[in-house]
């Protein structure tokens, strides 16, 4: 029942991770002059982001564990919150919150 929203959540996570990688690469190569902290931390963040993307893509192609995890999580939230709508709203909020934090990290690193 919750497989379609779980697929959308997994794809949204992948797209937000890709956006984070693009922003990080742009800042590293084309951004304003940076200090030592961004010069050291941006490549680490890019490596972490690439690792997450590879893991997400392989999971979407292969065993689909992430979609199963999202489905189980939605089922638990639906039981806890009482309504499917509330569980879907929580999934949307959590996906956007995590994506927002991921996108904010390169900006924060550039300010240091």
RAURPE-V47290 format. One record per residue. N is the residue number from 1. PHI is phi as a letter, one per 20 degrees, with the letter a starting at -180 (* if undefined). D_LAST is the distance of its C-alpha to the last C-alpha in whole Angstrom. Layout:
BEGIN
n | phi | d_last
N | PHI | D_LAST
N | PHI | D_LAST
END
This chain:
BEGIN
n | phi | d_last
1 | * | 45
2 | d | 42
3 | f | 41
4 | f | 40
5 | f | 38
6 | f | 36
7 | f | 36
8 | f | 34
9 | f | 32
10 | f | 31
11 | f | 31
12 | f | 29
13 | f | 26
14 | f | 27
15 | f | 26
16 | f | 23
17 | f | 22
18 | f | 23
19 | f | 21
20 | f | 18
21 | f | 19
22 | f | 20
23 | f | 16
24 | f | 14
25 | f | 17
26 | g | 17
27 | f | 13
28 | f | 13
29 | e | 17
30 | d | 17
31 | f | 13
32 | f | 12
33 | g | 11
34 | c | 8
35 | e | 7
36 | f | 9
37 | f | 7
38 | f | 7
39 | f | 10
40 | e | 11
41 | e | 10
42 | f | 11
43 | f | 15
44 | f | 15
45 | f | 14
46 | f | 17
47 | f | 19
48 | f | 19
49 | f | 20
50 | f | 23
51 | g | 24
52 | f | 24
53 | f | 26
54 | f | 28
55 | f | 29
56 | f | 30
57 | f | 32
58 | f | 34
59 | f | 34
60 | f | 35
61 | f | 38
62 | e | 39
63 | f | 40
64 | l | 38
65 | f | 37
66 | f | 34
67 | f | 36
68 | f | 39
69 | f | 36
70 | f | 35
71 | f | 39
72 | f | 39
73 | f | 36
74 | f | 38
75 | f | 41
76 | f | 40
77 | f | 38
78 | f | 41
79 | f | 43
80 | f | 41
81 | e | 40
82 | n | 44
83 | c | 43
84 | f | 42
85 | g | 40
86 | f | 38
87 | f | 37
88 | f | 36
89 | f | 34
90 | f | 32
91 | f | 32
92 | f | 30
93 | f | 28
94 | f | 27
95 | f | 26
96 | f | 24
97 | f | 22
98 | f | 21
99 | f | 21
100 | f | 19
101 | f | 16
102 | f | 16
103 | f | 16
104 | f | 13
105 | g | 11
106 | f | 10
107 | f | 9
108 | f | 7
109 | f | 5
110 | f | 6
111 | e | 4
112 | f | 0
END
